């Protein structure tokens, strides 16, 4: 109640969804600003020893080319020195470039990757056309263009009644990874919060007064349950905010589709290619959102969040009682953090194949299942795997709570000495 009542908690709970949206848009915004604000001009001399491909380089707002064509080799360094400051770089296209497919750019300054990518694309397109022309087939280029087909595979899911529902595998993977990251972040942050609280009470000797009126086990579980309820409160608020956002997006998408093509709505047809692209993209997002079983997904999210939180928070509390100050806790917390990082990387690796052996085993092993299972859930996990994973997770969490309680009841009243894993094992025994 103290944590939830703080203004900082209320403000951050309401602001974090917007902050996530802002952080996600920063790379796009920075790329736009970088491209629009870039007014510098790079001047490049092109020494075309073949005399055929210099025309591949066209002037742009950021690049100016000076084409030097001929059948003789030119010393690039001497040419650069004689040009003075009128050019920034020299690219040499050898006479046999069509065979070795390589050109060289020279400069006294380091050439950025954007410039090299632009030059490479210009050469690739021109050499490809030259190679096609060398086959002496006037229709070959058009045949190749016609043969370049970008097929689209739509994912359709059948429900229990056999009705079809469109879904997006990419969206499901991203959603699962977002939920995994939420569990990772909050279990880690709230676990650290519990450990800091334990260390603070031990350092201030407050715990000596508290344990006179309650058992150490009750005190430890009170901390774990109280902070866990804070996390669930935050998630509940975010679920409400996201539901409102979902409804608003649905109304916007529907209104945009009606405004752009009302006949398509009444006739149940797809939007034609000439309609607004933004409305179509928004409609695709809403379709993908509708294809997710949100009740099942969010229910499992809460179950795994509670199980993973109990498992790791109890370890944080137990090991926190074994130290006198937070700076000494790294020897105990580092193994826990490493396990959580491994679980996060396993979840990322399982995005490509959520039904593979590694994904199945990592979603069953209790120390990785809260994170990895979130990646698999949007792809319909078999019920027996889900049940086995939950049973093992909560059984392991109860075991960790029992172990941590034995550490806690002994370590909470010991001061003035750094404890080793060997001593902690004695407390457990």
N, C-alpha and C positions, 0 to 999 in steps of 0.2 A: 504493500500500500504506500510505503514511503517513496519507493522508486517511481511508481505510476503517478503519484501526485506531484512529482517535480515538474516545473515548467519546461526544463530541458528535455525530459522524456516526451512530454506532449508535443513540443515543437518539432523535435527530431522525428517522432513517429509520423507526423503529418507531412514533414518536409522530405523524408527519405524517398518516397515514390517519385516525387518531382526531381529530386537530386539525381536519382538513377536515370531518369529520362534525359536530364540535362547532360550528365556525364556521357551517356550513349550518343548524344548528338554533337558533342565537342569535336570528335575526329572529323565528322562531315563539315562542321562549321569551319574548323581550322584549314581543311583542304580547300574549301571555297575561298576563304580569306587569302590563303597563300597563292591560289591561282589568280585571283582578281587583283591582288596587290603587287604581283610580280611584274614590274615594268622594265626590268633589266633586259638588255639585248646582247646575246652571244653571237659574235662574228666568227664564222668558220670558213676557212679556205678549203676547197675541194680539189685535190690533185687527182684527176681521173686519167690514169695511165692507159685505160682501155679506150677512152674516148666515147664510151657508150652509155655510162650510167650516171654521169654528173647531173643529168636532168632529174634524177630521182629526188633530189633535195630541193624543196620549195621553201621560199621565205615565209616566216610566220611572225606574229608580233614579238616573239621572244628570241627568234633566231634569224640571222642573215647569212646567206651563203654566197661565196665568190667562187664560181666554177672555173677551174683551170684545166682545159681539156688538151690532150696531145698524146702522141705515141712515144714520147721520151720520158725517161725517169728523171724526176726532179728531187734534189736534196731537200727534204722537208725542213730540216733545221735551218739551212741557209735561207730558204724561202721565208720562214717564220721571222728570222732576224732582220732580213731586208724589209719586211712589211712593217716593222716597228710595232706601234700600238694600234694599227688599223685592223688587226685580226687577233682573236683570242686562242684559236686552235687551228690545226691543219689535219685534215683527214685524207689519207692516201688510199685510193682504190687501185689495186694492182691490175695488170692486164689479164691475169688468169683468175680473177675474182669469181667467175662463174663456176670454176672447178674447185678452188680451195675454199670458197665461201667465207672469206675473211678480209677485213679491211682494218686499217690502223689509224688511230687518232693521236696526234702529238700536241703537247702543250706544256708550258712551264708551270701551270697550275693543275691541281687535281681536277679531273673531269667528273662532274656529278653523274649519278646513276640515271637521272631524268634525261640528260643529254644523250648518254649512250643508248638508252632505250629508244629514244626518238630516231637516232641515226640507224639503229639496227632494224627498226620497223620499215623505214624508207628503203633500205637495201633489200630486205626480205621481199617486200612487195615487188620491187623492180626486177630482182633476180628471178623470182618465181615466174613473172611474165616472160622474161627472156628465155628461161628454160623451156617453157611451154612453146614459145615461138620456134625454138630450135628443132622441134619435132616435125616442122613443116606440115602441120595439120591446121588449117585456118579455123576449123570448128572445135578444136580441142579445148580452147579456153572457155568457150560457152558451155561445152559439155561438162567440164570440171565444175564450173559455177552451178550448173543445174544439179550436179550430183551431190553438192554439199547441202545435206538435209539435217536440220536440227529437230530431231524427234522429241516429243514430250510424252512421258509416261505418267498418267494420272493414277493416283492411289485411291481406290474405292474400298470401303469397308462394309461388310454385311453385318447387320445386327441380328438378334435372335429371330426376328420375324422375316429375315431375308431382304429387308429394305436396304437400299444403297445409300451410303453417306460418304461424301468426299472428305479426304483427310490429307494432311501434309506431313511427310516423314521428317522433312527438314525442320518444320515448326515444332513437331513433337520432340525432336532431339534438343532443340534450343530451350524449349520449356522445361524439359527434364534437367538440363544442365543448370538452368536458373534456380530451380528448386533445390538441386544439390548444393549449389553455391550458398544459398540461403542457410541451409542446415549447417554447412561447414563454418560459415561466418559466425552464426549466432551461437552454436555450440562452443566454438573457440572463445568468443568474446564473453559469453555468460559464464563459461567455466573459469576463465581468468578472473572474472568479477568475484566468483565464489572464493577462489583461492586467495585473492587479495583481501577479502573480508575476513577470512580465517586468520591470515597472517597479521592483519591489523588488530584484531581482537586479542590475539596471543601476545603481540608486542605491547599493547596497552594494558595487559593483565586483566582486561574486562572479562575474559572467559572464565577466570577463576571464580568470579562472582556468579556468572550465569550457570555454571555446572553445579552450583550448590542447590539450584532449584529445578534442574532438569537433567536428564541423562545425556551424555555426549552424543549418543545415537540420535536422540530427538533433536538436539541442537543442529547437528549436521544435516539431517533430513529437512529440518525447517528451512535452512538456508537453501538447499537444493530445490525444494518444492516452491518456496516463495519466489526465487529468481526465475524458475521455470514458468510459473504463472505470468510473470512479467513478459516473458518472451511470447507466450500464447496470446496475451492481451494485444501485443504489438501485431502479431499475425492476424488476429481477428479484425483489428482496425484496418489493416491493409487489404484484407479480403473484401471488406465493405467498400473501401475506396476503389479497388479494382473492379468490383461488380458495377459500381456506378459508372466508372469509365467505360466498361464494356457496353452498358446500355446506351451511353452517349454516343460511342463509336457506331453502334448498330443503327441508331437514329440518323446519324450523319451519313453513313453509308447508304441506308435506304433512301434518304432524301436526295442524295447525290445521284443515285441510279434513276430515281423517278424524274429528276430534273433533266438528266441527260438523255434518257430514252424511256419514256413512260410506256410505249408500246411493248417494250421488252418485258416490263414487269407484269403487265396484264396478260401477255401471251405466254409467260413463263419461258422466254427465250433468253439466250446468252447475249451479253453486250457485244455489238459489232466492233470491228477494229477501229472505227472512226470515233468512238465515244471517248470520254475523258479517261486518260490512263490512270490518274490518281484515284478516281472513283472505282475503277476496276481493281486496282491494287488493294484498296481498302476493303472491297467486297471479298477478295481472296483471303485477306486476313480474317475477316469475320467468319468466312466459311471454315477456315482452319480452326478457329476458336470453337465454333459450334461442333466440330468433330471430336472434341475432347470430352471425355466423361469426367466432368469437373467434380462431381460429388465423390466418386471413387478416388480420384487423384488427390483431392484435398484431404479426404479422410485418411488415406494412407500417409500423406505428408505429415499430418498431426501425429499419427501413430509412430512413425519413424523418427520424427523430431523428438517426441517424448522419450522413446527408447534410447536413441543416441545421446540425448542430453543426460539422462540418468546415468548412462554408462560412463561418459567422459567427465561429467560434473562431479560424480562421486570420486573419481580418481584425482581430479584437481583438488577437491576438498581434503581427501586423505593425505595426499603428498604435501599440501599446503600446511597441514598441521605438523609436519616433520621439520619445518624450517622456522627460523626466528625472524627473518626479514625476506622481503620479496626478491631481493637481489640474489639470494642463495637458492632460489627455487628452480633455477634453470636445469640443474642436474636431474631433477625428477620430472619436470614438465617437458623437456626436450624430446624424450621418447614418445610421449603422448602426441605432441605436435607433429612429429615425423610420421606417425601412423595416420594421422588425419590428412596430412599432405599426400601420402601415398594413396589414401582412399580417394582424394580429389582427382589425382592424376589417373587413377583407375577409371573413375567416372568419365573423364574426358576421353580416355582411350576406348571406352565401351560405346561411345556415341555412334561409331561407324557400324558396329555389330552388336546390338543390345541383346541378341540371343546367343552369342558365342559362348564358348566354355569359360573364358575369363570373366565375362559379364555375369554368367550364372553363378560361378563360385564366389566372386567378390560381392554379389548381392545376397549371398547366404552367410558368409563369414560375418560375425556380429560387428567387428571393429570397422568394417568397410561397408556393410549393408545399408546404413542410413543414407549414405551419399550415392552409392552406385545404384541402389534400387530406384531412386528417383529418376535416373536416366532411363531405366527399363520400363517403368510403369506406363508411360504413354503408349507403349507397344504391346500391351496386354500380356502380362506375365501369367504363366500357368498358376492356378490357385494353390497347388501343393507347394510350389516354390515360394510363393508369397507367405503361406501359412508357416512353412518351415523356417523361413527367414525371420518372421516376427517372433516365433517361439524361441529361437536361438538368441535373438537380440535381447529379449526381456529376461531370459534365463541368465545370460551373461551379465546384463545390467544388475540383476539382483545379486549375483556373485561378486561383482565389483563393489556394490554397496556394502556387502558383508565384509569384504577385505578392507575397504576404506574405513569402515566403522572401527575395526580393530586397530588400524593405524591411528585413527583420529583420537580414540579414547586414551591412548598412551602418549602420543606426540603432542597433544594440545597443552599439556602441563609441564613439558620438558623445555628447558631454556639453556642458553649459553654454550651450545656445542653443535657443530654441523653433523648431521646424521648421514650415514651411508646406507646403501641399499641392503647391506648385510644386516645392519641393525633393524631396519624396517621389516625385513623378513622375519626376524626374531619376534617383533611385536605381533605379526600376523599369526605366527605359530603359537 
